[in-house]
Amino acid sequence: MSAGSANTWTIEKARDALRKGEISAVDLTMACLTAMDAGAPLGAFVHKTPEIALDQARAADQRLKAGDAPSLCGIPLGIKDLFCTKGVNSQAASGILNGFKPEYESTVTTKLFADGAVMLGKLNMDEFAMGSSNETSVYGPAVNPWKVDERKLTPGGSSGGSAAAVAGDLCLAATGTDTGGSIRQPAAFTGIVGIKPTYGRVSRWGIIAFASSLDQAGPMTKSVRDAAIFLQSMAGHDPKDSTSAEIAVPDFEAALTGDIRGKVIGIPKEYRLDGIPAEIDALWQQGIDMLKDAGAEVREISLPHTKYALPAYYVIAPAEASSNLARYDGVRYGHRAKLAQGDGITEMYEKTRAEGFGKEVQRRIMIGTYVLSAGFYDAYYNRARRVRALIKRDFETVFAEGVDAILTPATPSAAFGLGEMASADPVEMYLNDVFTVTVNLAGLPGVSVPVGLDAKGLPLGLQLIGRPWDEGGLLNHAYVLERAAGFVARPQKWW
Amino acid sequence: MSIDTDTARKVAKLARIRVEEAALPELARELSGILTFMEQLNEVDVTGIEPMVSVTPMRLRRRADVVTDGGIQAEVLKNAPLAREGFFAVPKVVE
């Protein structure tokens, strides 16, 4: 086997080759480091850690030699900038965390490293995970490896760097986080797989918080099997996260039987939106046919409060963000503004936060401040939380009626051009999350699977939504869809 | 609900984000647009529905009330923009 193109491998292929001794972790890591350097025009990696990577790869080779090799042993990964990594810049793509190097390691990266994974570096994202195009990053946008004309396209957001790095073969897989669709939308825009697990499945400890009741980390990978392997390592109870669930983690890879005969797939009629491109509708129908052909029963269902998910989300997420981001005050870490003669502590806070936060983050903090302020708390925040309860109940009802998984489009369009939404209303950008945000509000697992290309040749994805804690069953449905779709298109390398 | 310039100024103050006076009208317009979008929630009948607190019906776990960490002053202060004599340093707070 040639190590030269090993950066294009799946985790599955690399795992097997490493265990057979057909390639060393160091050679595999070198192939990725070379691809990472050549991939600079994609803007995916924002802090490279080649020395850490090679140290970890050498240690992985020792473990492989000793026969003690978990699935991720020696696998080169990219880590989203939202994860705190000890001694390595962890800035949430924000100017306010400029130069921040945590003294501790997030639970997710701790678990990955304990399994022998290799960190190539930190990945670009929207600032504090607030965005759908990676354009709010202080580092500048990540760029989609897919290109069909002279335009540079967005890889989506907020996990845009993760998506670009995986789709561009700069790494074998990457971590992402998803608060309203930030794993699934970029996965769909770049033709890869991304799963947001059930809320509580993966520890949030050491992940820079955006909206704590919605945030959940998950893998972004080149195949459904890789997602199963990767999630296995990330998942599990963590006493350091009080919302992390004490529920046993099943063997996700073993759940990929490819058999969904007799399973019931719900097709929510409220997801048929006006103005959705005919291609997306057609893709959805193809997905329905594929699952039917595999022996599943397809049933139309109703999730009546779907329409209110986006407005509820854009009350709840900014409210939680305004509270979480209050900690960035220029005192303990990150940026502090230069003060004028006579400036006191209030001026220090106000100038620091004005300089450190980008425009979209400031907007969301202020919206959150407003909806939580005296006189509006009930009218906005409590009302949104009541609507959220109804959205969750919609899902509980269909699951109680026997639905095993729900199939929807992942995004309302294919990837758009960088800068094309610059003059748009903020709300227009928010519409990118229309199919994904309900899943976060209800705390459910959701996976985006690449299923086809649009007329221009850009990837399109479908989303499957599962029952709480049934990531195994959900991934099995995704596996069936992946095999039926046979999506093998790759971006033409232009960088 | 529409946000005027005075409300935008007040919100910015509460959020501790400095916004130049000239930028307030644009901010008020943007915030109003987002709030108008949220007004759709008023169409929903939420009678008798409790505000949702957490997605899984579970009690937050409490750990034993014991010291689990400490004695790491240098690490705590390491990322501070300004630290002196073992403290975070800020502009004068009390005259």
Boltz contact constraints between the chains, C-beta under 6 A:
constraints:
  - contact:
      token1: [A, 100]
      token2: [B, 79]
      max_distance: 6.0
  - contact:
      token1: [A, 103]
      token2: [B, 75]
      max_distance: 6.0
  - contact:
      token1: [A, 199]
      token2: [B, 55]
      max_distance: 6.0
  - contact:
      token1: [A, 200]
      token2: [B, 56]
      max_distance: 6.0
  - contact:
      token1: [A, 242]
      token2: [B, 60]
      max_distance: 6.0
  - contact:
      token1: [A, 242]
      token2: [B, 61]
      max_distance: 6.0
  - contact:
      token1: [A, 308]
      token2: [B, 41]
      max_distance: 6.0
  - contact:
      token1: [A, 308]
      token2: [B, 44]
      max_distance: 6.0
  - contact:
      token1: [A, 311]
      token2: [B, 37]
      max_distance: 6.0
  - contact:
      token1: [A, 311]
      token2: [B, 38]
      max_distance: 6.0
  - contact:
      token1: [A, 311]
      token2: [B, 40]
      max_distance: 6.0
  - contact:
      token1: [A, 311]
      token2: [B, 41]
      max_distance: 6.0
  - contact:
      token1: [A, 315]
      token2: [B, 38]
      max_distance: 6.0
  - contact:
      token1: [A, 331]
      token2: [B, 88]
      max_distance: 6.0
  - contact:
      token1: [A, 331]
      token2: [B, 90]
      max_distance: 6.0
  - contact:
      token1: [A, 332]
      token2: [B, 80]
      max_distance: 6.0
  - contact:
      token1: [A, 333]
      token2: [B, 79]
      max_distance: 6.0
  - contact:
      token1: [A, 336]
      token2: [B, 81]
      max_distance: 6.0
  - contact:
      token1: [A, 344]
      token2: [B, 91]
      max_distance: 6.0
  - contact:
      token1: [A, 345]
      token2: [B, 90]
      max_distance: 6.0
  - contact:
      token1: [A, 345]
      token2: [B, 91]
      max_distance: 6.0
  - contact:
      token1: [A, 345]
      token2: [B, 93]
      max_distance: 6.0
  - contact:
      token1: [A, 348]
      token2: [B, 91]
      max_distance: 6.0
  - contact:
      token1: [A, 349]
      token2: [B, 16]
      max_distance: 6.0
  - contact:
      token1: [A, 350]
      token2: [B, 16]
      max_distance: 6.0
  - contact:
      token1: [A, 350]
      token2: [B, 18]
      max_distance: 6.0
  - contact:
      token1: [A, 351]
      token2: [B, 18]
      max_distance: 6.0
  - contact:
      token1: [A, 353]
      token2: [B, 16]
      max_distance: 6.0
  - contact:
      token1: [A, 353]
      token2: [B, 17]
      max_distance: 6.0
  - contact:
      token1: [A, 354]
      token2: [B, 17]
      max_distance: 6.0
  - contact:
      token1: [A, 354]
      token2: [B, 18]
      max_distance: 6.0
  - contact:
      token1: [A, 362]
      token2: [B, 17]
      max_distance: 6.0
  - contact:
      token1: [A, 365]
      token2: [B, 15]
      max_distance: 6.0
  - contact:
      token1: [A, 366]
      token2: [B, 11]
      max_distance: 6.0
  - contact:
      token1: [A, 366]
      token2: [B, 15]
      max_distance: 6.0
  - contact:
      token1: [A, 367]
      token2: [B, 34]
      max_distance: 6.0
  - contact:
      token1: [A, 369]
      token2: [B, 11]
      max_distance: 6.0
  - contact:
      token1: [A, 369]
      token2: [B, 14]
      max_distance: 6.0
  - contact:
      token1: [A, 369]
      token2: [B, 15]
      max_distance: 6.0
  - contact:
      token1: [A, 370]
      token2: [B, 11]
      max_distance: 6.0
  - contact:
      token1: [A, 382]
      token2: [B, 51]
      max_distance: 6.0
  - contact:
      token1: [A, 383]
      token2: [B, 41]
      max_distance: 6.0
  - contact:
      token1: [A, 385]
      token2: [B, 51]
      max_distance: 6.0
  - contact:
      token1: [A, 385]
      token2: [B, 52]
      max_distance: 6.0
  - contact:
      token1: [A, 386]
      token2: [B, 46]
      max_distance: 6.0
  - contact:
      token1: [A, 386]
      token2: [B, 49]
      max_distance: 6.0
  - contact:
      token1: [A, 386]
      token2: [B, 51]
      max_distance: 6.0
  - contact:
      token1: [A, 387]
      token2: [B, 41]
      max_distance: 6.0
  - contact:
      token1: [A, 387]
      token2: [B, 44]
      max_distance: 6.0
  - contact:
      token1: [A, 388]
      token2: [B, 52]
      max_distance: 6.0
  - contact:
      token1: [A, 389]
      token2: [B, 49]
      max_distance: 6.0
  - contact:
      token1: [A, 389]
      token2: [B, 52]
      max_distance: 6.0
  - contact:
      token1: [A, 425]
      token2: [B, 33]
      max_distance: 6.0
  - contact:
      token1: [A, 427]
      token2: [B, 37]
      max_distance: 6.0
  - contact:
      token1: [A, 443]
      token2: [B, 55]
      max_distance: 6.0
